[in-house]
Amino acid sequence: MGNNLKLIIARRFSSGGGTEDYPHRHEQGEFILVRRGILHGHAEHNAWVLQAGMAAWIPAGFEHWGEASKGVDLAALYLSAEQCRHFPPSVQLLLASPLMAALCERLITGRNGDLGPERTQCMTELLIEEIADAPATGLVLPLPQDPRLKRLTDVLMDDPSKRLTLTEWGRQVGASERTLIRLFQRETGLRFGEWYDRLLLTEAVKGLADGLGNERLAEMLGFASGDSFGHWFRRVAGCSPRGFSTNQVLNGAIS
């Protein structure tokens, strides 16, 4: 294999919930493919949720950590600066193609040496091309740094059911509605409603993966009823909660 590539394909499994790892950084860029389960992750100024068939690209040097809300089976690939020079400089969530998943699976099973260095190199290079071409999803939740806005988002991330207008939030955090509108756009690239929909969707996806029904999710997320939650989910995800899939979320209103 080339000297500029550090390849570590690994299977990591957690049989229950809890923190997957403490906050840490890598010298290499890291590609994570979720093969089974749900992974709720953080990386510096972003949070996200990944389900089976999705992947994350984390550039070198980004502090990150993850929490498994359900049993998780992961494949991980670490790339040198040279190998990932054309990759995005920020965290990206990706939809894994069937070829990407198959290459990861074969590289995992080939760790016993049956592939040989040349085939491993060819398959790794093809996997890198697949990663570079994979479409990004809209499930990254950007996190602000302004203290006033951070107080607001921290409260909502702790309790997504808390429904206040921006004027009411402004009274709590010491900023006008106009200031909060400007800060949301500047620090997250999203309007408040768009950011809140992303937060709710990440929590809804986690709850659906854990087997929660519409009524329980409505209670957790501040909807008046299971029906109102279902209507909202169809609007933002493009499908019913029961029919949820990664492809449909990618085509939804917030992607």
C-alpha positions in Angstrom: 0.0 0.0 0.0 1.1 3.6 -0.6 3.0 5.3 2.1 0.6 8.2 2.2 -2.3 6.0 3.4 -3.0 4.9 6.9 -5.9 2.4 6.6 -7.7 1.1 9.6 -10.9 -0.7 8.9 -12.6 -1.8 12.1 -15.8 -3.1 13.5 -17.0 -1.4 16.7 -20.1 -2.7 18.4 -22.0 -1.4 21.3 -24.8 -3.6 22.7 -26.6 -0.7 24.4 -26.8 3.0 24.9 -24.2 5.2 26.4 -21.2 7.2 25.4 -19.2 5.6 22.6 -16.1 7.5 23.3 -14.7 10.6 25.1 -14.0 13.8 23.1 -10.9 13.2 21.0 -9.1 14.2 17.8 -7.3 12.3 15.0 -4.3 13.3 13.0 -6.0 11.7 10.0 -9.3 12.4 8.4 -12.0 9.9 9.6 -14.8 8.2 7.6 -17.4 6.4 9.7 -20.0 4.1 8.1 -22.9 3.0 10.3 -23.6 -0.6 9.4 -26.3 -1.2 12.0 -28.0 0.9 14.7 -28.1 4.6 15.4 -25.2 6.9 16.3 -25.7 10.4 17.8 -22.5 12.3 17.3 -20.9 15.7 18.0 -17.9 17.4 16.4 -16.9 20.9 17.7 -19.7 23.1 16.3 -22.0 20.4 15.0 -24.3 17.7 16.1 -25.8 14.9 14.0 -27.6 11.6 14.0 -26.6 8.7 11.8 -28.7 5.6 11.1 -27.7 2.4 9.2 -26.6 3.2 5.6 -25.4 6.7 6.5 -21.8 7.9 7.0 -19.9 10.8 8.4 -16.7 12.5 7.2 -14.7 14.2 10.0 -11.7 16.2 8.9 -8.4 15.8 10.7 -8.1 17.7 13.9 -11.8 18.0 14.7 -12.7 17.2 18.2 -15.6 14.7 18.1 -17.4 12.0 20.2 -20.5 9.8 19.8 -23.3 8.2 21.7 -25.1 5.0 20.7 -28.8 5.2 21.3 -29.1 1.6 20.1 -26.6 -1.2 19.3 -24.2 0.2 16.7 -21.9 -1.6 14.3 -19.4 0.8 12.6 -16.8 0.7 10.0 -14.0 3.3 10.2 -11.4 4.5 7.7 -8.6 6.9 8.6 -7.1 8.9 5.7 -3.8 10.8 5.4 -3.9 14.5 4.5 -2.8 13.6 1.0 -5.5 11.0 0.5 -8.3 13.4 1.7 -7.0 16.6 0.1 -10.2 16.9 -2.0 -12.6 16.2 0.8 -14.7 18.9 2.5 -12.9 20.9 5.3 -15.9 20.6 7.5 -18.0 17.7 8.9 -20.3 16.1 6.3 -23.0 13.5 6.7 -23.2 11.3 3.6 -25.6 8.7 2.1 -23.6 5.5 1.7 -23.9 4.0 -1.8 -24.3 0.2 -2.1 -20.8 0.1 -3.5 -19.4 2.0 -0.6 -21.0 -0.3 1.9 -19.8 -3.4 0.0 -16.2 -2.1 -0.2 -16.2 -1.5 3.6 -17.6 -5.0 4.2 -15.0 -6.6 2.0 -12.1 -4.7 3.5 -13.4 -5.6 7.0 -13.5 -9.3 6.1 -10.2 -9.1 4.3 -8.3 -8.0 7.4 -7.3 -11.7 7.8 -4.9 -11.2 4.9 -6.8 -12.9 2.1 -7.1 -9.8 0.0 -3.4 -9.1 -0.4 -1.8 -5.6 -0.5 -2.6 -4.8 -4.2 -6.3 -5.6 -4.0 -6.5 -3.8 -0.7 -5.0 -0.7 -2.3 -7.3 -0.8 -5.3 -10.4 -1.3 -3.2 -9.3 1.4 -0.8 -8.8 3.9 -3.7 -12.2 3.1 -5.1 -13.7 3.6 -1.7 -12.1 7.0 -1.4 -13.6 8.0 -4.7 -17.0 6.8 -3.6 -16.7 8.9 -0.4 -15.7 12.0 -2.4 -18.7 11.6 -4.7 -21.3 10.8 -2.0 -24.2 13.2 -1.6 -24.3 15.2 1.7 -27.5 15.1 3.8 -29.2 17.8 5.7 -29.0 16.3 9.1 -26.0 18.2 10.4 -27.1 20.5 13.2 -24.8 23.5 13.3 -24.2 24.9 16.9 -23.6 28.6 17.5 -20.9 30.2 19.6 -22.5 33.5 20.5 -23.3 33.2 24.3 -26.8 34.5 23.9 -27.7 32.1 21.1 -25.8 29.3 22.7 -28.0 29.6 25.8 -31.1 29.3 23.6 -29.9 26.3 21.7 -28.6 24.5 24.8 -32.0 24.8 26.4 -33.7 23.4 23.3 -31.2 20.6 22.8 -31.9 19.6 26.5 -35.7 20.0 26.1 -36.8 20.1 22.4 -40.5 20.4 23.5 -39.9 24.0 24.9 -41.9 26.1 22.4 -41.2 29.9 22.6 -41.2 32.7 20.1 -38.0 34.4 19.3 -39.3 37.5 21.2 -39.9 35.3 24.2 -36.4 33.7 23.8 -34.9 37.1 23.5 -36.3 38.1 26.9 -34.6 35.0 28.4 -31.2 35.4 26.8 -30.9 39.2 26.7 -31.3 39.9 23.0 -33.9 41.4 20.7 -35.8 39.3 18.2 -34.0 41.0 15.3 -30.7 40.3 16.9 -31.5 36.6 17.3 -32.7 36.4 13.7 -29.4 37.9 12.5 -27.3 35.6 14.8 -29.0 32.4 13.7 -28.3 33.2 10.1 -24.7 34.3 10.7 -23.7 31.5 13.1 -25.6 28.5 11.7 -26.5 29.5 8.2 -30.2 28.7 9.0 -33.3 30.5 10.0 -34.5 29.7 13.5 -37.4 27.6 12.1 -35.0 25.6 9.9 -32.6 25.0 12.7 -35.4 23.9 15.1 -36.8 21.5 12.4 -33.4 19.9 12.1 -33.1 19.5 15.9 -36.6 17.9 16.1 -35.8 15.6 13.2 -32.6 14.3 14.7 -34.5 13.6 17.9 -37.4 12.0 16.0 -35.0 9.7 14.1 -33.4 8.6 17.3 -36.8 7.9 18.9 -38.1 6.0 15.8 -34.9 3.8 15.9 -35.6 3.0 19.6 -39.2 1.9 18.7 -41.1 4.9 20.0 -44.5 5.6 18.6 -46.0 8.9 17.4 -47.8 9.7 20.6 -44.7 9.3 22.8 -42.6 11.3 20.3 -45.2 14.0 20.2 -45.0 14.3 24.0 -41.2 14.4 23.9 -41.0 17.0 21.1 -43.8 19.3 22.1 -46.5 18.4 19.5 -50.2 18.6 20.5 -50.8 15.0 19.4 -49.4 12.0 17.5 -51.3 13.1 14.4 -49.7 16.6 14.5 -46.3 15.0 14.9 -47.0 12.8 11.9 -48.1 15.7 9.8 -44.9 17.6 10.7 -42.7 14.6 10.0 -44.2 14.1 6.6 -43.6 17.8 5.8 -39.9 17.8 6.7 -38.9 14.3 5.9 -41.1 13.6 2.9 -42.6 10.4 4.3 -44.6 9.1 7.3 -42.7 8.2 10.5 -43.6 4.5 9.8 -42.2 4.7 6.3 -39.0 6.6 7.3 -35.8 5.8 5.4 -32.6 7.6 4.8 -33.4 8.2 1.1 -36.6 9.9 1.9 -35.0 12.3 4.4 -32.4 13.2 1.8 -35.2 14.3 -0.4 -37.1 16.1 2.3 -37.6 19.8 2.8 -34.6 20.3 5.1 -32.0 18.4 3.1 
